[in-house]
């Protein structure tokens, strides 16, 4: 699932900003963008995210702009004096060496003093800011989840309508099957009677047995009543999972497999155009659902 949240918090030591964003993924993939001097807080951030998020490619950015000592621009006089002494020593031995520029001095690490902040204080500020950011992030994903739920329920309703539409057709399909079977039986018996003078010939019982076998096999092929019953049950369970909420992603993954299995079987057994068309329509709806289900937690 996608989501986004950002929080900026002013602390005693500086400005703390935490940004979290995610894109769709079947599994949890965490990436952190943190300065090296703040790497100590990464385990706490990872633990916090894993406690709330189960799926998605999640990127977390942490930045901390430290305040200068005293709240204004302050120079480290001791460091500047040390640099001046070092520069004079270098230029005494290398007269052609260029002096340090003001820009170089200001960019020298430690020349501009920053407020000191303890690790415990920093970690506490990060934890508090992370909690706020995570709440906003989860809320954004919840809103997307609600939209996905509406879409999935719409597909479930469409599939239920298809099942209701083709269920009354089964008796008609069976009646057509019985008619075809009768015609084949009559044809087979007629051929047997015509060949009765030849040797060897099939007995009446043998012909009837062979036709019975064919009728049985064909009957198994066209009977989709059980598949429709299971399909209806799976749709009811899918609707129940969506309404119940919680961590539904993996359970819905399984239901999509079951729905697809029944729709495929109906298509393979279809002996009428209506059943074949219904199977194709249901498989299209299931595929649309599967693409979105993989994004849900």
C-alpha positions in Angstrom: 0.0 0.0 0.0 1.1 3.6 -0.6 1.3 6.1 2.2 3.0 9.3 3.1 3.6 11.4 6.3 6.2 14.0 7.4 6.7 15.6 10.8 8.9 18.5 11.8 9.6 19.0 15.5 11.6 21.8 17.1 13.8 20.4 19.9 16.2 22.1 22.4 19.1 20.9 20.2 17.7 21.7 16.7 15.0 20.9 14.1 14.1 17.2 13.7 12.3 16.0 10.6 11.1 12.5 9.9 9.5 11.5 6.6 7.9 8.2 5.8 6.6 7.1 2.4 5.8 3.7 0.9 4.8 2.1 -2.3 3.2 -1.3 -3.0 5.0 -4.5 -2.2 3.9 -8.0 -1.2 6.5 -8.0 1.6 8.0 -5.4 4.0 11.1 -3.8 2.6 12.6 -1.0 4.8 15.1 1.6 3.6 16.5 4.4 5.8 18.1 7.7 4.7 19.9 8.9 7.8 23.1 10.8 8.3 26.0 8.8 9.7 26.0 10.7 13.0 22.4 9.7 13.6 22.8 6.0 12.8 22.4 5.1 16.5 18.7 5.7 16.3 18.1 3.5 13.3 17.3 0.3 15.3 14.6 2.1 17.2 13.1 3.5 14.0 13.1 0.0 12.4 11.4 -1.5 15.4 8.8 1.1 15.5 7.9 0.7 11.8 7.9 -3.1 12.0 5.5 -2.9 14.9 2.9 -1.0 12.8 3.6 -2.0 9.1 3.5 -5.5 7.6 3.7 -4.8 3.9 5.1 -2.3 1.5 8.4 -0.8 0.3 8.9 1.8 3.0 11.5 4.6 3.0 12.2 6.6 6.2 14.2 9.8 6.1 15.6 11.4 9.2 17.3 14.8 9.3 18.4 16.9 12.2 19.5 20.5 11.9 21.4 21.3 15.0 21.2 24.8 16.6 24.4 26.8 17.1 25.6 27.5 20.6 23.6 30.2 22.3 21.1 30.3 19.5 23.2 32.5 17.2 26.3 32.2 15.1 29.2 31.4 17.4 32.8 30.8 16.5 35.2 28.4 18.2 37.9 30.8 19.2 40.3 28.1 20.5 40.0 26.2 17.2 40.6 29.4 15.1 43.7 30.2 17.2 45.0 26.7 16.6 44.4 26.9 12.9 46.2 30.3 12.8 49.2 28.8 14.6 49.3 25.8 12.2 49.0 28.1 9.2 51.9 30.3 10.3 54.0 27.1 10.8 53.1 25.8 7.4 53.8 29.2 5.7 57.1 29.5 7.5 58.3 26.3 5.9 56.4 26.8 2.6 56.4 30.5 1.8 54.4 30.1 -1.4 51.5 28.3 0.4 48.2 30.2 0.1 46.5 31.3 3.3 43.1 29.9 4.3 40.2 31.9 3.1 37.2 33.0 5.2 35.0 30.6 3.4 37.4 27.7 4.1 37.6 28.6 7.8 33.8 28.8 8.2 33.4 25.4 6.6 36.1 23.9 8.8 34.5 21.2 11.0 33.9 22.6 14.5 34.7 26.3 13.7 31.0 27.2 14.1 30.0 25.8 17.5 26.8 23.8 17.7 24.7 23.2 20.8 25.6 20.0 22.6 22.8 17.5 22.9 22.9 14.2 24.7 22.1 10.9 23.0 19.4 10.1 25.4 17.6 13.4 24.8 18.0 13.0 21.0 16.6 9.4 21.1 13.7 10.6 23.2 12.9 13.4 20.7 13.2 10.9 17.8 10.9 8.4 19.4 8.3 11.1 20.1 8.5 12.5 16.6 8.4 9.0 15.1 5.3 8.1 17.0 3.5 11.2 15.5 4.7 10.5 12.0 3.8 6.8 12.2 0.3 7.6 13.3 -0.2 10.0 10.4 1.4 7.5 8.0 -0.9 4.7 9.2 -3.9 7.0 8.8 -3.0 7.7 5.2 -2.7 4.0 4.5 -6.0 3.4 6.2 -7.7 5.8 3.9 -6.3 4.0 0.9 -7.3 0.7 2.4 -10.9 1.9 2.7 -10.9 2.8 -1.0 -9.5 -0.6 -1.9 -12.1 -2.3 0.3 -14.9 -0.5 -1.7 -13.4 -1.7 -5.0 -13.0 -5.3 -3.8 -16.5 -5.5 -2.5 -17.7 -4.1 -5.8 -15.9 -7.0 -7.6 -17.3 -9.5 -5.1 -20.8 -8.2 -5.8 -20.3 -8.5 -9.6 -19.2 -12.1 -9.2 -22.2 -13.0 -7.0 -24.4 -11.5 -9.7 -22.7 -13.8 -12.3 -23.2 -16.8 -10.1 -26.9 -16.0 -9.6 -27.3 -15.5 -13.3 -25.8 -18.9 -14.4 -27.1 -21.1 -11.6 -30.6 -21.4 -13.1 -29.0 -22.4 -16.4 -27.7 -25.7 -15.0 -31.0 -27.6 -15.3 -31.2 -26.5 -18.9 -27.7 -27.6 -19.6 -28.5 -31.0 -18.0 -31.6 -31.4 -20.1 -29.6 -30.7 -23.2 -27.1 -33.3 -22.1 -29.8 -35.9 -21.5 -31.2 -35.3 -25.0 -27.8 -35.7 -26.6 -27.1 -38.8 -24.6 -30.4 -40.3 -25.7 -29.6 -39.6 -29.3 -26.2 -41.2 -29.0 -27.7 -44.2 -27.3 -30.3 -44.6 -30.0 -27.6 -44.2 -32.7 -25.4 -46.8 -31.0 -28.2 -49.3 -30.6 -29.1 -48.9 -34.3 -25.6 -49.6 -35.4 -25.4 -52.6 -33.2 -28.6 -54.0 -34.6 -27.4 -53.4 -38.2 -24.2 -55.3 -37.4 -26.0 -58.1 -35.6 -25.5 -60.4 -38.6 -21.7 -59.9 -38.6 -19.3 -61.7 -36.4 -18.1 -60.7 -34.0 -20.7 -58.1 -32.9 -21.4 -56.2 -29.6 -24.1 -57.5 -27.5 -27.0 -55.2 -26.4 -25.6 -55.2 -22.8 -22.1 -54.2 -24.0 -23.5 -51.4 -26.1 -25.5 -50.1 -23.2 -22.5 -50.3 -20.9 -20.3 -48.3 -23.2 -23.0 -45.7 -23.6 -23.4 -45.6 -19.8 -19.7 -44.9 -19.4 -19.8 -42.1 -22.0 -22.9 -40.6 -20.3 -21.2 -40.7 -16.9 -18.0 -39.1 -18.2 -19.9 -36.4 -20.0 -22.1 -35.8 -17.0 -19.1 -35.3 -14.8 -17.7 -32.8 -17.3 -20.7 -30.6 -17.5 -21.8 -30.7 -13.8 -20.6 -27.4 -12.2 -23.1 -27.3 -9.3 -20.4 -28.1 -6.8 -18.0 -25.5 -8.2 -20.8 -22.8 -8.0 -21.6 -23.8 -4.5 -17.9 -23.5 -3.4 -17.5 -20.3 -5.4 -20.5 -18.7 -3.5 -19.0 -19.8 -0.2 -15.6 -18.3 -1.1 -17.2 -15.0 -2.1 -19.1 -14.9 1.2 -15.9 -15.6 3.1 -14.1 -12.9 1.1 -16.8 -10.4 2.0 -16.5 -11.4 5.7 -12.8 -10.9 5.7 -13.1 -7.5 4.2 -15.8 -6.4 6.7 -13.9 -7.8 9.7 -10.8 -5.8 8.8 -7.4 -6.2 10.5 -4.5 -7.9 8.7 -6.4 -9.3 5.7 -3.7 -9.4 3.0 -2.5 -13.0 3.3 -6.0 -14.4 3.9 -7.3 -12.6 0.8 -4.3 -13.9 -1.2 -5.5 -17.4 -0.3 -9.1 -16.6 -1.2 -8.1 -15.3 -4.6 -6.4 -18.6 -5.3 -9.5 -20.5 -4.4 -11.8 -18.3 -6.4 -9.5 -18.6 -9.4 -9.4 -22.4 -9.1 -13.2 -22.7 -9.1 -13.6 -20.2 -12.0 -11.0 -22.2 -14.0 -12.9 -25.5 -13.4 -16.2 -24.0 -14.5 -14.5 -22.8 -17.7 -13.0 -26.2 -18.4 -16.4 -28.0 -17.8 -18.4 -25.4 -19.7 -20.7 -27.1 -22.3 -22.6 -23.9 -23.0 -21.5 -20.5 -24.2 -23.1 -18.8 -21.2 -21.0 -20.8 -18.8 -17.8 -20.2 -20.8 -18.5 -16.4 -20.9 -19.3 -16.4 -17.2 -16.0 -18.1 -16.4 -14.0 -15.6 -18.4 -15.8 -12.7 -16.8 -15.1 -14.0 -13.3 -11.4 -14.7 -14.0 -11.1 -11.1 -15.1 -12.7 -9.8 -11.9 -10.5 -12.1 -9.8 -7.3 -10.9 -11.5 -8.3 -7.3 -10.8 -8.9 -8.2 -7.2 -5.6 -10.1 -7.0 -3.6 -7.1 -8.1 -5.0 -5.0 -5.3 -5.1 -7.7 -2.6 -1.3 -8.1 -2.9 -1.0 -4.5 -1.6 -3.2 -5.0 1.4 -1.8 -5.8 4.9 
